[in-house]
Amino acid sequence: MGLFRGAAIHEINLQNSARATADPSLGGGWQGKAACGSGDIELFLPLESGKIRKERAERAKEICRRCPVLRKCLEDALEKGLNNESDGVLGGMTPRERREFIKSNGKNLD
C-alpha cells in the first residue's frame, strides 16, 4: 500500500469516526467514541518527515492518551496489520512502535 493510499484510508477512518461522534444515529461502534474524531485528523497522518513528523506524532499520542477507546483502537490496528509508515498514529503508537510491540508481545495486549 503506498503512502498516499494508506494515509487516505486512515483519514477516511478518522472522518467516519468524526461523523459517528457528531451524529449518534450513524452508530459507529467504538470509533464513534474516539477522541481523534473531533480534532485535526491530519495530526495523526505522516505528512512530514524528521523533527516535525516526530512532534506531530507526540501531539497525536497526547490525544490518544485521553481517549476512552485507546485499547480498542490499538487492538484494531494490530489485528488489521496497520503497521506501515503511511498508517500513522493509531492506538497511541506510531507504526514503528506497533511493529516493536508485535515483536515483543505478538498481537496480544494482555
PyRosetta script that sets phi, psi and omega in degrees:
from pyrosetta import init, pose_from_sequence

init()
pose = pose_from_sequence("MGLFRGAAIHEINLQNSARATADPSLGGGWQGKAACGSGDIELFLPLESGKIRKERAERAKEICRRCPVLRKCLEDALEKGLNNESDGVLGGMTPRERREFIKSNGKNLD")
pose.set_psi(1, 127.6)
pose.set_omega(1, -178.9)
pose.set_phi(2, -73.4)
pose.set_psi(2, 164.5)
pose.set_omega(2, -177.7)
pose.set_phi(3, -55.3)
pose.set_psi(3, -49.2)
pose.set_omega(3, -175.4)
pose.set_phi(4, -71.9)
pose.set_psi(4, -35.6)
pose.set_omega(4, 177.9)
pose.set_phi(5, -65.3)
pose.set_psi(5, -44.9)
pose.set_omega(5, 178.7)
pose.set_phi(6, -62.8)
pose.set_psi(6, -42.6)
pose.set_omega(6, 179.0)
pose.set_phi(7, -64.6)
pose.set_psi(7, -39.0)
pose.set_omega(7, 179.1)
pose.set_phi(8, -65.2)
pose.set_psi(8, -41.2)
pose.set_omega(8, 178.7)
pose.set_phi(9, -64.1)
pose.set_psi(9, -44.2)
pose.set_omega(9, 179.1)
pose.set_phi(10, -61.9)
pose.set_psi(10, -42.7)
pose.set_omega(10, 179.9)
pose.set_phi(11, -64.0)
pose.set_psi(11, -41.1)
pose.set_omega(11, 177.5)
pose.set_phi(12, -61.3)
pose.set_psi(12, -44.3)
pose.set_omega(12, 177.9)
pose.set_phi(13, -60.1)
pose.set_psi(13, -43.4)
pose.set_omega(13, 179.8)
pose.set_phi(14, -67.7)
pose.set_psi(14, -39.0)
pose.set_omega(14, 177.6)
pose.set_phi(15, -64.4)
pose.set_psi(15, -39.8)
pose.set_omega(15, 176.7)
pose.set_phi(16, -62.7)
pose.set_psi(16, -38.3)
pose.set_omega(16, 176.0)
pose.set_phi(17, -61.5)
pose.set_psi(17, -42.9)
pose.set_omega(17, -179.4)
pose.set_phi(18, -63.9)
pose.set_psi(18, -42.9)
pose.set_omega(18, 178.3)
pose.set_phi(19, -62.7)
pose.set_psi(19, -44.0)
pose.set_omega(19, -179.3)
pose.set_phi(20, -65.1)
pose.set_psi(20, -34.7)
pose.set_omega(20, 177.9)
pose.set_phi(21, -68.1)
pose.set_psi(21, -42.7)
pose.set_omega(21, -177.6)
pose.set_phi(22, -73.0)
pose.set_psi(22, -29.0)
pose.set_omega(22, -177.4)
pose.set_phi(23, -130.3)
pose.set_psi(23, 92.6)
pose.set_omega(23, -177.3)
pose.set_phi(24, -58.0)
pose.set_psi(24, -22.0)
pose.set_omega(24, -179.9)
pose.set_phi(25, -67.5)
pose.set_psi(25, -16.4)
pose.set_omega(25, 178.5)
pose.set_phi(26, -79.6)
pose.set_psi(26, -5.6)
pose.set_omega(26, -179.4)
pose.set_phi(27, 77.1)
pose.set_psi(27, -109.9)
pose.set_omega(27, 175.2)
pose.set_phi(28, 96.9)
pose.set_psi(28, -10.8)
pose.set_omega(28, 179.8)
pose.set_phi(29, 55.3)
pose.set_psi(29, -145.7)
pose.set_omega(29, -177.2)
pose.set_phi(30, -64.9)
pose.set_psi(30, -30.0)
pose.set_omega(30, -178.6)
pose.set_phi(31, -61.1)
pose.set_psi(31, -30.2)
pose.set_omega(31, 179.5)
pose.set_phi(32, -67.2)
pose.set_psi(32, -14.0)
pose.set_omega(32, 179.9)
pose.set_phi(33, -101.6)
pose.set_psi(33, 0.8)
pose.set_omega(33, -174.6)
pose.set_phi(34, -69.9)
pose.set_psi(34, 135.9)
pose.set_omega(34, 179.3)
pose.set_phi(35, -64.5)
pose.set_psi(35, -27.0)
pose.set_omega(35, -177.7)
pose.set_phi(36, -74.9)
pose.set_psi(36, -14.9)
pose.set_omega(36, -175.4)
pose.set_phi(37, -67.9)
pose.set_psi(37, -19.2)
pose.set_omega(37, -176.4)
pose.set_phi(38, -114.4)
pose.set_psi(38, 13.5)
pose.set_omega(38, -177.0)
pose.set_phi(39, -118.7)
pose.set_psi(39, -157.2)
pose.set_omega(39, 179.9)
pose.set_phi(40, -78.8)
pose.set_psi(40, 99.9)
pose.set_omega(40, -176.4)
pose.set_phi(41, -59.0)
pose.set_psi(41, -38.2)
pose.set_omega(41, -177.5)
pose.set_phi(42, -64.0)
pose.set_psi(42, -21.0)
pose.set_omega(42, 178.5)
pose.set_phi(43, -57.8)
pose.set_psi(43, -30.2)
pose.set_omega(43, -176.0)
pose.set_phi(44, -88.2)
pose.set_psi(44, -7.6)
pose.set_omega(44, -175.6)
pose.set_phi(45, -100.2)
pose.set_psi(45, 147.0)
pose.set_omega(45, -178.7)
pose.set_phi(46, -83.2)
pose.set_psi(46, 72.9)
pose.set_omega(46, -175.1)
pose.set_phi(47, -87.2)
pose.set_psi(47, -21.5)
pose.set_omega(47, 179.9)
pose.set_phi(48, -116.3)
pose.set_psi(48, -169.7)
pose.set_omega(48, 175.0)
pose.set_phi(49, -136.6)
pose.set_psi(49, 172.4)
pose.set_omega(49, 175.1)
pose.set_phi(50, 63.9)
pose.set_psi(50, -140.7)
pose.set_omega(50, -174.4)
pose.set_phi(51, -61.5)
pose.set_psi(51, -41.7)
pose.set_omega(51, -179.0)
pose.set_phi(52, -62.5)
pose.set_psi(52, -42.8)
pose.set_omega(52, 178.9)
pose.set_phi(53, -61.6)
pose.set_psi(53, -43.4)
pose.set_omega(53, -179.8)
pose.set_phi(54, -63.7)
pose.set_psi(54, -42.1)
pose.set_omega(54, 179.0)
pose.set_phi(55, -63.9)
pose.set_psi(55, -43.0)
pose.set_omega(55, 178.4)
pose.set_phi(56, -63.3)
pose.set_psi(56, -41.3)
pose.set_omega(56, 179.4)
pose.set_phi(57, -62.6)
pose.set_psi(57, -39.7)
pose.set_omega(57, 178.5)
pose.set_phi(58, -64.6)
pose.set_psi(58, -40.6)
pose.set_omega(58, 177.4)
pose.set_phi(59, -65.1)
pose.set_psi(59, -40.1)
pose.set_omega(59, 177.7)
pose.set_phi(60, -63.0)
pose.set_psi(60, -42.6)
pose.set_omega(60, -179.3)
pose.set_phi(61, -66.3)
pose.set_psi(61, -29.0)
pose.set_omega(61, 174.6)
pose.set_phi(62, -62.3)
pose.set_psi(62, -41.3)
pose.set_omega(62, 177.0)
pose.set_phi(63, -64.9)
pose.set_psi(63, -43.1)
pose.set_omega(63, 179.5)
pose.set_phi(64, -59.6)
pose.set_psi(64, -39.2)
pose.set_omega(64, -176.7)
pose.set_phi(65, -61.5)
pose.set_psi(65, -26.5)
pose.set_omega(65, 179.1)
pose.set_phi(66, -102.8)
pose.set_psi(66, 12.0)
pose.set_omega(66, -178.1)
pose.set_phi(67, -82.2)
pose.set_psi(67, 132.5)
pose.set_omega(67, -179.9)
pose.set_phi(68, -70.8)
pose.set_psi(68, -14.6)
pose.set_omega(68, -178.6)
pose.set_phi(69, -118.8)
pose.set_psi(69, 27.3)
pose.set_omega(69, -179.0)
pose.set_phi(70, -53.0)
pose.set_psi(70, -50.1)
pose.set_omega(70, -177.0)
pose.set_phi(71, -62.0)
pose.set_psi(71, -44.1)
pose.set_omega(71, -179.5)
pose.set_phi(72, -64.1)
pose.set_psi(72, -39.3)
pose.set_omega(72, 178.5)
pose.set_phi(73, -62.6)
pose.set_psi(73, -44.2)
pose.set_omega(73, 178.6)
pose.set_phi(74, -65.2)
pose.set_psi(74, -43.7)
pose.set_omega(74, 177.4)
pose.set_phi(75, -57.1)
pose.set_psi(75, -44.0)
pose.set_omega(75, -179.1)
pose.set_phi(76, -63.7)
pose.set_psi(76, -45.0)
pose.set_omega(76, 179.5)
pose.set_phi(77, -62.4)
pose.set_psi(77, -42.8)
pose.set_omega(77, 179.9)
pose.set_phi(78, -66.8)
pose.set_psi(78, -43.4)
pose.set_omega(78, -178.9)
pose.set_phi(79, -62.7)
pose.set_psi(79, -39.0)
pose.set_omega(79, -177.6)
pose.set_phi(80, -86.7)
pose.set_psi(80, -3.1)
pose.set_omega(80, 179.4)
pose.set_phi(81, 69.1)
pose.set_psi(81, 33.7)
pose.set_omega(81, -179.1)
pose.set_phi(82, -83.1)
pose.set_psi(82, 75.0)
pose.set_omega(82, -174.5)
pose.set_phi(83, -124.8)
pose.set_psi(83, 13.1)
pose.set_omega(83, 176.2)
pose.set_phi(84, -83.5)
pose.set_psi(84, 153.6)
pose.set_omega(84, -179.8)
pose.set_phi(85, -55.2)
pose.set_psi(85, -32.5)
pose.set_omega(85, -178.1)
pose.set_phi(86, -70.2)
pose.set_psi(86, -12.9)
pose.set_omega(86, -178.3)
pose.set_phi(87, -79.3)
pose.set_psi(87, -18.1)
pose.set_omega(87, 176.1)
pose.set_phi(88, 68.7)
pose.set_psi(88, -163.9)
pose.set_omega(88, -177.7)
pose.set_phi(89, -78.1)
pose.set_psi(89, 124.3)
pose.set_omega(89, 176.1)
pose.set_phi(90, -140.9)
pose.set_psi(90, 138.2)
pose.set_omega(90, 177.6)
pose.set_phi(91, 61.8)
pose.set_psi(91, 26.4)
pose.set_omega(91, 178.2)
pose.set_phi(92, 78.8)
pose.set_psi(92, 11.0)
pose.set_omega(92, -179.0)
pose.set_phi(93, -132.9)
pose.set_psi(93, 148.6)
pose.set_omega(93, 171.5)
pose.set_phi(94, -76.8)
pose.set_psi(94, 165.7)
pose.set_omega(94, 176.6)
pose.set_phi(95, -55.7)
pose.set_psi(95, -41.4)
pose.set_omega(95, 178.9)
pose.set_phi(96, -61.5)
pose.set_psi(96, -44.1)
pose.set_omega(96, 179.3)
pose.set_phi(97, -63.6)
pose.set_psi(97, -37.4)
pose.set_omega(97, 177.7)
pose.set_phi(98, -66.8)
pose.set_psi(98, -40.5)
pose.set_omega(98, 178.0)
pose.set_phi(99, -62.9)
pose.set_psi(99, -42.5)
pose.set_omega(99, 178.4)
pose.set_phi(100, -64.8)
pose.set_psi(100, -39.0)
pose.set_omega(100, 178.1)
pose.set_phi(101, -60.7)
pose.set_psi(101, -45.1)
pose.set_omega(101, -179.4)
pose.set_phi(102, -63.4)
pose.set_psi(102, -40.7)
pose.set_omega(102, 178.1)
pose.set_phi(103, -60.3)
pose.set_psi(103, -38.6)
pose.set_omega(103, -177.3)
pose.set_phi(104, -83.5)
pose.set_psi(104, -36.3)
pose.set_omega(104, -169.8)
pose.set_phi(105, -123.5)
pose.set_psi(105, -5.1)
pose.set_omega(105, -168.9)
pose.set_phi(106, 71.5)
pose.set_psi(106, -157.8)
pose.set_omega(106, -179.8)
pose.set_phi(107, -93.4)
pose.set_psi(107, 7.6)
pose.set_omega(107, -176.4)
pose.set_phi(108, -87.8)
pose.set_psi(108, 125.8)
pose.set_omega(108, 179.1)
pose.set_phi(109, -88.2)
pose.set_psi(109, -10.4)
pose.set_omega(109, -177.1)
pose.set_phi(110, -84.0)
pose.dump_pdb("model.pdb")
